[in-house]
Structure formats: C-alpha cells, structure tokens
C-alpha cells in the first residue's frame, strides 16, 4: 500500500496491545460537544470499536506513521 501522505511503499504488520491497555476507538459524532465526547470515552459507549476488531496495519518508514484498519462490529 502507498502512504497517503508521502507516496512511500508501506509495510504491513500487526499491532499488539498489552493487557489493560488495549486501544478503543470512540468515533466523534458531528455536532456533538467535546464534553459529551469526553463522557463517552470516560464512561464507555456502545458505538466504540474495540481492539479485537483490528483488521490490518501498515507502517510508513519515511513518515513514521502507522495506519490501522478496524472492522466495524
């Protein structure tokens, strides 16, 4: 896959998260306040996407960026 920022060829890999620190994506709702979004992150949300749904990752050595693709439930 080509990096969308610099065009460099990216390498694929896996993201491993240690127990207790797994990433979770909390999508921001357009028009939602920052405070409401904060409460979703703090208390949890049904719209969150867990790390177990992580599909594939790529790394760009030039930009030093990691791109991850999650499956939505």
ROTORTOR-50722 format. One record per atom (N, C-alpha, C, O, CB): residue number from 1; z, x, y; residue in three letters. Coordinates in pm, whole numbers, plus 50000, padded with zeros to 5 digits. Each point is the difference from the previous one (the first is absolute). Glycine has a CB too. Layout:
@resi=NUM&w=Z&u=X&v=Y&resn=ALA
...
//
This chain:
@resi=1&w=50000&u=50085&v=49883&resn=UNK
@resi=1&w=50000&u=49915&v=50117&resn=UNK
@resi=1&w=50000&u=50089&v=50124&resn=UNK
@resi=1&w=50067&u=50104&v=50003&resn=UNK
@resi=1&w=50055&u=49710&v=49873&resn=UNK
@resi=2&w=49804&u=50146&v=50224&resn=UNK
@resi=2&w=49995&u=50074&v=50126&resn=UNK
@resi=2&w=50113&u=49954&v=50092&resn=UNK
@resi=2&w=50030&u=49880&v=50006&resn=UNK
@resi=2&w=49718&u=50147&v=49972&resn=UNK
@resi=3&w=50314&u=50066&v=50092&resn=UNK
@resi=3&w=50107&u=49968&v=50095&resn=UNK
@resi=3&w=49941&u=49920&v=50116&resn=UNK
@resi=3&w=49901&u=50042&v=50059&resn=UNK
@resi=3&w=50227&u=50168&v=49876&resn=UNK
@resi=4&w=49932&u=49676&v=50098&resn=UNK
@resi=4&w=49947&u=49920&v=50111&resn=UNK
@resi=4&w=50022&u=50065&v=50137&resn=UNK
@resi=4&w=49941&u=49956&v=50098&resn=UNK
@resi=4&w=50100&u=49842&v=49763&resn=UNK
@resi=5&w=50043&u=50305&v=50147&resn=UNK
@resi=5&w=50027&u=50065&v=50128&resn=UNK
@resi=5&w=49911&u=50120&v=50024&resn=UNK
@resi=5&w=49947&u=50017&v=50110&resn=UNK
@resi=5&w=50285&u=49904&v=49873&resn=UNK
@resi=6&w=49750&u=50165&v=49914&resn=UNK
@resi=6&w=49926&u=50124&v=50024&resn=UNK
@resi=6&w=49876&u=50015&v=49910&resn=UNK
@resi=6&w=49919&u=50089&v=50024&resn=UNK
@resi=6&w=50296&u=50014&v=50044&resn=UNK
@resi=7&w=49769&u=49813&v=49830&resn=UNK
@resi=7&w=49885&u=50006&v=49913&resn=UNK
@resi=7&w=50014&u=50098&v=49884&resn=UNK
@resi=7&w=49909&u=50013&v=49919&resn=UNK
@resi=7&w=49958&u=49925&v=50276&resn=UNK
@resi=8&w=50246&u=50132&v=49797&resn=UNK
@resi=8&w=50025&u=50094&v=49891&resn=UNK
@resi=8&w=50013&u=49926&v=49867&resn=UNK
@resi=8&w=50046&u=49886&v=49996&resn=UNK
@resi=8&w=50068&u=50270&v=50166&resn=UNK
@resi=9&w=49846&u=49910&v=49729&resn=UNK
@resi=9&w=50017&u=49940&v=49867&resn=UNK
@resi=9&w=50149&u=50003&v=49965&resn=UNK
@resi=9&w=50065&u=50103&v=50012&resn=UNK
@resi=9&w=49702&u=49969&v=49914&resn=UNK
@resi=10&w=50286&u=49813&v=50031&resn=UNK
@resi=10&w=50142&u=49988&v=49970&resn=UNK
@resi=10&w=50023&u=50013&v=49850&resn=UNK
@resi=10&w=49911&u=49974&v=49919&resn=UNK
@resi=10&w=50122&u=49878&v=50283&resn=UNK
@resi=11&w=50089&u=50189&v=49762&resn=UNK
@resi=11&w=50034&u=50007&v=49857&resn=UNK
@resi=11&w=50089&u=49881&v=49966&resn=UNK
@resi=11&w=50077&u=49953&v=50084&resn=UNK
@resi=11&w=49907&u=50302&v=49916&resn=UNK
@resi=12&w=50004&u=49696&v=49879&resn=UNK
@resi=12&w=50079&u=49887&v=49956&resn=UNK
@resi=12&w=50124&u=50049&v=49928&resn=UNK
@resi=12&w=50004&u=50112&v=49951&resn=UNK
@resi=12&w=49789&u=49746&v=50030&resn=UNK
@resi=13&w=50309&u=50057&v=50013&resn=UNK
@resi=13&w=50124&u=50038&v=49934&resn=UNK
@resi=13&w=50093&u=49882&v=49987&resn=UNK
@resi=13&w=49960&u=49885&v=50016&resn=UNK
@resi=13&w=50016&u=50345&v=50074&resn=UNK
@resi=14&w=50148&u=49799&v=49881&resn=UNK
@resi=14&w=50101&u=49896&v=49982&resn=UNK
@resi=14&w=50118&u=50028&v=50092&resn=UNK
@resi=14&w=50035&u=50116&v=50024&resn=UNK
@resi=14&w=49893&u=49848&v=49735&resn=UNK
@resi=15&w=50132&u=49931&v=50291&resn=UNK
@resi=15&w=50122&u=50012&v=50080&resn=UNK
@resi=15&w=50116&u=49966&v=49909&resn=UNK
@resi=15&w=50002&u=49895&v=49936&resn=UNK
@resi=15&w=49878&u=50045&v=50281&resn=UNK
@resi=16&w=50217&u=50148&v=49776&resn=UNK
@resi=16&w=50120&u=49979&v=49918&resn=UNK
@resi=16&w=50117&u=49985&v=50096&resn=UNK
@resi=16&w=50020&u=50081&v=50090&resn=UNK
@resi=16&w=49886&u=50052&v=49713&resn=UNK
@resi=17&w=50171&u=49763&v=50176&resn=UNK
@resi=17&w=50117&u=49974&v=50085&resn=UNK
@resi=17&w=50125&u=50008&v=49915&resn=UNK
@resi=17&w=50005&u=49950&v=49888&resn=UNK
@resi=17&w=49860&u=49904&v=50266&resn=UNK
@resi=18&w=50235&u=50210&v=49901&resn=UNK
@resi=18&w=50126&u=50013&v=49928&resn=UNK
@resi=18&w=50076&u=49868&v=50004&resn=UNK
@resi=18&w=49981&u=49920&v=50091&resn=UNK
@resi=18&w=50029&u=50326&v=49964&resn=UNK
@resi=19&w=50074&u=49733&v=49846&resn=UNK
@resi=19&w=50079&u=49878&v=49991&resn=UNK
@resi=19&w=50084&u=49983&v=50127&resn=UNK
@resi=19&w=50063&u=50094&v=50048&resn=UNK
@resi=19&w=49944&u=49926&v=49700&resn=UNK
@resi=20&w=49991&u=49859&v=50304&resn=UNK
@resi=20&w=50078&u=49970&v=50120&resn=UNK
@resi=20&w=49927&u=50023&v=50130&resn=UNK
@resi=20&w=50050&u=49966&v=50107&resn=UNK
@resi=20&w=50146&u=50090&v=49762&resn=UNK
@resi=21&w=49685&u=50003&v=50124&resn=UNK
@resi=21&w=49927&u=50027&v=50124&resn=UNK
@resi=21&w=49853&u=49959&v=49988&resn=UNK
@resi=21&w=49913&u=50058&v=50065&resn=UNK
@resi=21&w=50244&u=50131&v=49984&resn=UNK
@resi=22&w=49815&u=49712&v=49869&resn=UNK
@resi=22&w=49861&u=49957&v=49981&resn=UNK
@resi=22&w=49948&u=49933&v=50128&resn=UNK
@resi=22&w=50072&u=49924&v=50065&resn=UNK
@resi=22&w=49970&u=50045&v=49688&resn=UNK
@resi=23&w=49832&u=50059&v=50282&resn=UNK
@resi=23&w=49946&u=49938&v=50121&resn=UNK
@resi=23&w=49965&u=49853&v=49977&resn=UNK
@resi=23&w=49960&u=49960&v=49890&resn=UNK
@resi=23&w=49950&u=50263&v=50181&resn=UNK
@resi=24&w=50106&u=49701&v=50032&resn=UNK
@resi=24&w=49964&u=49859&v=50000&resn=UNK
@resi=24&w=49927&u=49973&v=50130&resn=UNK
@resi=24&w=50045&u=50041&v=50107&resn=UNK
@resi=24&w=50153&u=49893&v=49746&resn=UNK
@resi=25&w=49690&u=49996&v=50139&resn=UNK
@resi=25&w=49923&u=49965&v=50118&resn=UNK
@resi=25&w=50044&u=49862&v=50048&resn=UNK
@resi=25&w=50003&u=49905&v=49922&resn=UNK
@resi=25&w=49800&u=50235&v=50001&resn=UNK
@resi=26&w=50231&u=49850&v=50204&resn=UNK
@resi=26&w=50034&u=49873&v=50063&resn=UNK
@resi=26&w=49890&u=49970&v=50101&resn=UNK
@resi=26&w=50005&u=50051&v=50112&resn=UNK
@resi=26&w=50247&u=49984&v=49854&resn=UNK
@resi=27&w=49649&u=49882&v=49997&resn=UNK
@resi=27&w=49890&u=49971&v=50092&resn=UNK
@resi=27&w=50051&u=49934&v=50129&resn=UNK
@resi=27&w=50087&u=49913&v=49997&resn=UNK
@resi=27&w=49759&u=50063&v=49806&resn=UNK
@resi=28&w=50098&u=50067&v=50310&resn=UNK
@resi=28&w=50036&u=49940&v=50128&resn=UNK
@resi=28&w=49914&u=49875&v=50021&resn=UNK
@resi=28&w=49878&u=50004&v=49987&resn=UNK
@resi=28&w=50188&u=50222&v=50110&resn=UNK
@resi=29&w=49999&u=49666&v=49936&resn=UNK
@resi=29&w=49929&u=49877&v=50032&resn=UNK
@resi=29&w=49954&u=50006&v=50145&resn=UNK
@resi=29&w=50080&u=50029&v=50089&resn=UNK
@resi=29&w=50055&u=49839&v=49740&resn=UNK
@resi=30&w=49736&u=50104&v=50197&resn=UNK
@resi=30&w=49955&u=49998&v=50140&resn=UNK
@resi=30&w=50078&u=49893&v=50076&resn=UNK
@resi=30&w=50017&u=49888&v=49952&resn=UNK
@resi=30&w=49751&u=50194&v=49981&resn=UNK
@resi=31&w=50277&u=49951&v=50184&resn=UNK
@resi=31&w=50075&u=49905&v=50081&resn=UNK
@resi=31&w=50148&u=49996&v=49969&resn=UNK
@resi=31&w=50074&u=49929&v=50068&resn=UNK
@resi=31&w=49722&u=49941&v=49947&resn=UNK
@resi=32&w=50248&u=50203&v=49886&resn=UNK
@resi=32&w=50141&u=50005&v=49964&resn=UNK
@resi=32&w=50070&u=50106&v=50085&resn=UNK
@resi=32&w=49943&u=50104&v=50029&resn=UNK
@resi=32&w=50006&u=49821&v=49734&resn=UNK
@resi=33&w=50173&u=50048&v=50277&resn=UNK
@resi=33&w=50074&u=50094&v=50085&resn=UNK
@resi=33&w=50045&u=50121&v=49919&resn=UNK
@resi=33&w=50008&u=49995&v=49877&resn=UNK
@resi=33&w=50068&u=49815&v=50269&resn=UNK
@resi=34&w=49953&u=50298&v=49925&resn=UNK
@resi=34&w=50051&u=50121&v=49935&resn=UNK
@resi=34&w=50134&u=49973&v=49934&resn=UNK
@resi=34&w=50029&u=50055&v=49893&resn=UNK
@resi=34&w=49850&u=50086&v=50276&resn=UNK
@resi=35&w=50203&u=49775&v=49893&resn=UNK
@resi=35&w=50132&u=49968&v=49946&resn=UNK
@resi=35&w=49986&u=49925&v=49867&resn=UNK
@resi=35&w=50071&u=50029&v=49904&resn=UNK
@resi=35&w=50023&u=49961&v=50329&resn=UNK
@resi=36&w=49814&u=49915&v=49762&resn=UNK
@resi=36&w=49977&u=49924&v=49876&resn=UNK
@resi=36&w=49951&u=50095&v=49890&resn=UNK
@resi=36&w=50042&u=49988&v=49885&resn=UNK
@resi=36&w=49904&u=49803&v=50248&resn=UNK
@resi=37&w=49965&u=50301&v=49902&resn=UNK
@resi=37&w=49949&u=50097&v=49903&resn=UNK
@resi=37&w=50113&u=50091&v=49950&resn=UNK
@resi=37&w=50008&u=50031&v=49881&resn=UNK
@resi=37&w=49765&u=49963&v=50232&resn=UNK
@resi=38&w=50314&u=50049&v=49978&resn=UNK
@resi=38&w=50115&u=50082&v=49963&resn=UNK
@resi=38&w=50089&u=49927&v=49899&resn=UNK
@resi=38&w=50044&u=50059&v=49902&resn=UNK
@resi=38&w=49947&u=50052&v=50324&resn=UNK
@resi=39&w=50036&u=49761&v=49799&resn=UNK
@resi=39&w=50084&u=49922&v=49909&resn=UNK
@resi=39&w=49935&u=49987&v=49862&resn=UNK
@resi=39&w=50069&u=50002&v=49898&resn=UNK
@resi=39&w=50023&u=49872&v=50299&resn=UNK
@resi=40&w=49775&u=50114&v=49800&resn=UNK
@resi=40&w=49929&u=49996&v=49870&resn=UNK
@resi=40&w=50023&u=50130&v=49923&resn=UNK
@resi=40&w=50026&u=49997&v=49880&resn=UNK
@resi=40&w=49800&u=49850&v=50218&resn=UNK
@resi=41&w=50165&u=50266&v=49973&resn=UNK
@resi=41&w=50019&u=50129&v=49934&resn=UNK
@resi=41&w=50145&u=50020&v=49957&resn=UNK
@resi=41&w=50027&u=50056&v=49894&resn=UNK
@resi=41&w=49785&u=50038&v=50242&resn=UNK
@resi=42&w=50281&u=49859&v=49945&resn=UNK
@resi=42&w=50142&u=50020&v=49972&resn=UNK
@resi=42&w=50050&u=49909&v=49887&resn=UNK
@resi=42&w=50072&u=50046&v=49911&resn=UNK
@resi=42&w=49960&u=50021&v=50327&resn=UNK
@resi=43&w=49929&u=49805&v=49765&resn=UNK
@resi=43&w=50050&u=49903&v=49904&resn=UNK
@resi=43&w=49904&u=49974&v=49884&resn=UNK
@resi=43&w=50038&u=49935&v=49902&resn=UNK
@resi=43&w=50087&u=49963&v=50283&resn=UNK
@resi=44&w=49752&u=50152&v=49824&resn=UNK
@resi=44&w=49900&u=49976&v=49895&resn=UNK
@resi=44&w=49910&u=49884&v=50036&resn=UNK
@resi=44&w=50032&u=49920&v=50088&resn=UNK
@resi=44&w=50126&u=50171&v=49743&resn=UNK
@resi=45&w=49731&u=49900&v=50100&resn=UNK
@resi=45&w=49902&u=49896&v=50028&resn=UNK
@resi=45&w=49917&u=49974&v=49875&resn=UNK
@resi=45&w=49971&u=50091&v=49923&resn=UNK
@resi=45&w=50022&u=49976&v=50320&resn=UNK
@resi=46&w=49969&u=49808&v=49738&resn=UNK
@resi=46&w=49914&u=49965&v=49886&resn=UNK
@resi=46&w=49859&u=50056&v=50018&resn=UNK
@resi=46&w=49927&u=50015&v=49903&resn=UNK
@resi=46&w=50207&u=49777&v=50062&resn=UNK
@resi=47&w=49829&u=50240&v=50158&resn=UNK
@resi=47&w=49866&u=50052&v=50026&resn=UNK
@resi=47&w=49991&u=50152&v=49981&resn=UNK
@resi=47&w=49892&u=50058&v=50019&resn=UNK
@resi=47&w=50074&u=49755&v=50141&resn=UNK
@resi=48&w=50145&u=50253&v=49804&resn=UNK
@resi=48&w=49997&u=50145&v=49982&resn=UNK
@resi=48&w=49921&u=50038&v=49875&resn=UNK
@resi=48&w=49988&u=49921&v=49906&resn=UNK
@resi=48&w=50234&u=50096&v=50210&resn=UNK
@resi=49&w=49724&u=50104&v=49886&resn=UNK
@resi=49&w=49921&u=50051&v=49888&resn=UNK
@resi=49&w=50073&u=50124&v=49949&resn=UNK
@resi=49&w=50015&u=50098&v=50073&resn=UNK
@resi=49&w=49763&u=49811&v=50020&resn=UNK
@resi=50&w=50265&u=50088&v=49784&resn=UNK
@resi=50&w=50083&u=50106&v=49940&resn=UNK
@resi=50&w=49916&u=50120&v=49955&resn=UNK
@resi=50&w=49879&u=49990&v=49983&resn=UNK
@resi=50&w=50283&u=49834&v=49942&resn=UNK
@resi=51&w=49906&u=50288&v=50057&resn=UNK
@resi=51&w=49934&u=50123&v=49956&resn=UNK
@resi=51&w=49939&u=49985&v=49861&resn=UNK
@resi=51&w=49904&u=50069&v=49966&resn=UNK
@resi=51&w=50255&u=50062&v=50174&resn=UNK
@resi=52&w=49897&u=49779&v=49779&resn=UNK
@resi=52&w=49945&u=49981&v=49865&resn=UNK
@resi=52&w=49858&u=49945&v=50003&resn=UNK
@resi=52&w=49928&u=50006&v=49901&resn=UNK
@resi=52&w=50302&u=49955&v=50015&resn=UNK
@resi=53&w=49729&u=49985&v=50199&resn=UNK
@resi=53&w=49864&u=49948&v=50016&resn=UNK
@resi=53&w=49904&u=50105&v=50054&resn=UNK
@resi=53&w=49885&u=49969&v=50029&resn=UNK
@resi=53&w=50212&u=49806&v=50008&resn=UNK
@resi=54&w=49951&u=50352&v=49978&resn=UNK
@resi=54&w=49917&u=50108&v=50049&resn=UNK
@resi=54&w=49886&u=50024&v=49902&resn=UNK
@resi=54&w=50023&u=50014&v=49879&resn=UNK
@resi=54&w=50174&u=50091&v=50240&resn=UNK
@resi=55&w=49681&u=49901&v=49930&resn=UNK
@resi=55&w=49883&u=50012&v=49915&resn=UNK
@resi=55&w=49946&u=50142&v=49995&resn=UNK
@resi=55&w=49987&u=50057&v=49891&resn=UNK
@resi=55&w=49958&u=49707&v=50162&resn=UNK
@resi=56&w=50023&u=50294&v=50062&resn=UNK
@resi=56&w=49939&u=50132&v=50000&resn=UNK
@resi=56&w=50026&u=50067&v=50135&resn=UNK
@resi=56&w=50019&u=49933&v=50101&resn=UNK
@resi=56&w=49804&u=49990&v=49737&resn=UNK
@resi=57&w=50179&u=50209&v=50163&resn=UNK
@resi=57&w=50023&u=50077&v=50122&resn=UNK
@resi=57&w=49897&u=50111&v=50013&resn=UNK
@resi=57&w=49947&u=50050&v=49901&resn=UNK
@resi=57&w=50298&u=49898&v=50087&resn=UNK
@resi=58&w=49728&u=50089&v=50137&resn=UNK
@resi=58&w=49912&u=50112&v=50031&resn=UNK
@resi=58&w=50067&u=50087&v=50103&resn=UNK
@resi=58&w=50080&u=49953&v=50081&resn=UNK
@resi=58&w=49715&u=49910&v=49867&resn=UNK
@resi=59&w=50172&u=50268&v=50050&resn=UNK
@resi=59&w=50055&u=50096&v=50094&resn=UNK
@resi=59&w=49887&u=50078&v=50065&resn=UNK
@resi=59&w=49909&u=50047&v=49933&resn=UNK
@resi=59&w=50302&u=49972&v=49931&resn=UNK
@resi=60&w=49798&u=49993&v=50269&resn=UNK
@resi=60&w=49903&u=50080&v=50075&resn=UNK
@resi=60&w=50067&u=50131&v=50039&resn=UNK
@resi=60&w=50096&u=50000&v=50077&resn=UNK
@resi=60&w=49785&u=49793&v=50010&resn=UNK
@resi=61&w=50069&u=50318&v=49859&resn=UNK
@resi=61&w=50055&u=50131&v=50029&resn=UNK
@resi=61&w=49976&u=50045&v=50143&resn=UNK
@resi=61&w=50077&u=50080&v=50054&resn=UNK
@resi=61&w=49891&u=49975&v=49708&resn=UNK
@resi=62&w=49927&u=49897&v=50300&resn=UNK
@resi=62&w=49969&u=50039&v=50137&resn=UNK
@resi=62&w=50091&u=49927&v=50100&resn=UNK
@resi=62&w=50057&u=50063&v=50089&resn=UNK
@resi=62&w=49705&u=49982&v=49842&resn=UNK
@resi=63&w=50250&u=49823&v=50055&resn=UNK
@resi=63&w=50083&u=49919&v=50092&resn=UNK
@resi=63&w=50147&u=49998&v=49961&resn=UNK
@resi=63&w=50086&u=49967&v=50081&resn=UNK
@resi=63&w=49714&u=49893&v=49962&resn=UNK
@resi=64&w=50227&u=50175&v=49831&resn=UNK
@resi=64&w=50137&u=49992&v=49946&resn=UNK
@resi=64&w=50050&u=49856&v=50000&resn=UNK
@resi=64&w=50116&u=49973&v=50030&resn=UNK
@resi=64&w=49931&u=50260&v=50053&resn=UNK
@resi=65&w=49862&u=49673&v=49882&resn=UNK
@resi=65&w=50035&u=49859&v=49995&resn=UNK
@resi=65&w=49992&u=49950&v=49856&resn=UNK
@resi=65&w=49916&u=50045&v=49921&resn=UNK
@resi=65&w=50000&u=49921&v=50315&resn=UNK
@resi=66&w=50171&u=49940&v=49731&resn=UNK
@resi=66&w=50001&u=49935&v=49869&resn=UNK
@resi=66&w=49964&u=49854&v=50021&resn=UNK
@resi=66&w=50056&u=49933&v=50086&resn=UNK
@resi=66&w=50118&u=50227&v=49822&resn=UNK
@resi=67&w=49731&u=49792&v=50012&resn=UNK
@resi=67&w=49959&u=49861&v=50005&resn=UNK
@resi=67&w=50038&u=49935&v=49867&resn=UNK
@resi=67&w=49969&u=50053&v=49894&resn=UNK
@resi=67&w=49839&u=49999&v=50267&resn=UNK
@resi=68&w=50260&u=49835&v=49846&resn=UNK
@resi=68&w=50042&u=49930&v=49880&resn=UNK
@resi=68&w=49940&u=49861&v=49997&resn=UNK
@resi=68&w=49983&u=49936&v=50104&resn=UNK
@resi=68&w=50229&u=50196&v=49891&resn=UNK
@resi=69&w=49755&u=49823&v=49885&resn=UNK
@resi=69&w=49946&u=49866&v=49981&resn=UNK
@resi=69&w=50099&u=49922&v=49914&resn=UNK
@resi=69&w=50032&u=50040&v=49888&resn=UNK
@resi=69&w=49725&u=50042&v=50132&resn=UNK
@resi=70&w=50291&u=49808&v=50032&resn=UNK
@resi=70&w=50091&u=49912&v=49927&resn=UNK
@resi=70&w=49924&u=49876&v=49956&resn=UNK
@resi=70&w=49912&u=49952&v=50071&resn=UNK
@resi=70&w=50287&u=50134&v=50060&resn=UNK
@resi=71&w=49836&u=49863&v=49751&resn=UNK
@resi=71&w=49949&u=49870&v=49956&resn=UNK
@resi=71&w=50094&u=49895&v=50054&resn=UNK
@resi=71&w=50122&u=50015&v=49992&resn=UNK
@resi=71&w=49773&u=50083&v=49797&resn=UNK
@resi=72&w=50051&u=49796&v=50266&resn=UNK
@resi=72&w=50084&u=49891&v=50047&resn=UNK
@resi=72&w=50029&u=49911&v=49881&resn=UNK
@resi=72&w=49908&u=49940&v=49943&resn=UNK
@resi=72&w=49995&u=50069&v=50291&resn=UNK
@resi=73&w=50220&u=49982&v=49730&resn=UNK
@resi=73&w=50052&u=49922&v=49888&resn=UNK
@resi=73&w=49896&u=49936&v=49917&resn=UNK
@resi=73&w=50031&u=49931&v=49903&resn=UNK
@resi=73&w=50164&u=50029&v=50228&resn=UNK
//
